[in-house]
Amino acid sequence: MLPIIFAFSGLELTADERALFKASDPAGYILFKRNVDTPEQVRALTGSLRDLSGRDDLPILIDQEGGRVARLGPPHWPTFPTGEAFGRLYDTAPLSALEAARVNALALALMLRDLGISVDCLPLLDVPVPGAHDVIGDRAYGTDPMRVAALGDMTLRGLREGGVVGVVKHVPGHGRASADSHLELPVVTATREELETDIAPFRKLSAAPMAMTAHVKYTALDPDRCASLSPQVIGETIRRDIGFDGLLMADDLSMRALGGSFAERARGVIAAGCDVALHCSGDFGEMAEIADAAPPMTAAGADRLVRAMAWADGRSAADVGDLAAKRDALLALA
């Protein structure tokens, strides 16, 4: 198995993509707006990916947070609120905010599960600070790490109840970054003591099944490399200090925060200690280069993947519309 989660170009696999994926056996796939049209098309697509892999527990990921980060939307799928909406309710009614976060995530999970999507890249545990880039912005639950952890925990619970695996991101925290890692490498010069605010929610949710690294350099943790490429950050901060032993995925290899060739990026994040890496552009040449260069998945990584996919054992039969109505009634309290 290749320790890569690939994207692809369109609404169905091309012949070249099918041949590459069959030969390389990637760990999973991630869907974007270019891959979705109607519910029937998405179900056929996810079914074809499982048939190609021969794995019923194949990770098929999507970034379906709510607000501006949503690959599925009208007219076929409902809109979902941003993380900030739950944070606002928490100001006045914390218990109601927690329940709203849970039922929102359960509604998300039921929608995704119906389409054959098994993993949602949610919740964000990033804690924004004043002056940071707005790439996180209203996606965050708030600026208090314990609030972020509590709302993130209820989001994980809702996803699990609906049979979908959650991914905490972007460990050890993207909230201080003064740049967008899609476009350049952010450098955070906060002290290790200051970074405790960023790290705390991830430590609280260290039992999460999956986590995604940040392409951010934290000079107090490793002065030379961003987290995704740093054995020091992954080994000492994420695995030991935070205590995370789930599947660790590197954020998108296509992001400009990373330098070097795609072969070097793929080898670098795996050598640093990530179990798998995302590649999200769908560019066939880049995928072929990565497939040729990436090492096989480690035994530890394969074991973490199996454990992560078995985590979402819930199969709620609740109604998405009823859950959304309950969520909206709770959010109205804010």
Summary of the structure (lengths in Angstrom):
residues: 334
radius of gyration: 18.6
end to end distance: 47.3
largest distance: 54.3
contacts: 1241
relative contact order: 0.15
helix: 46%
strand: 13%
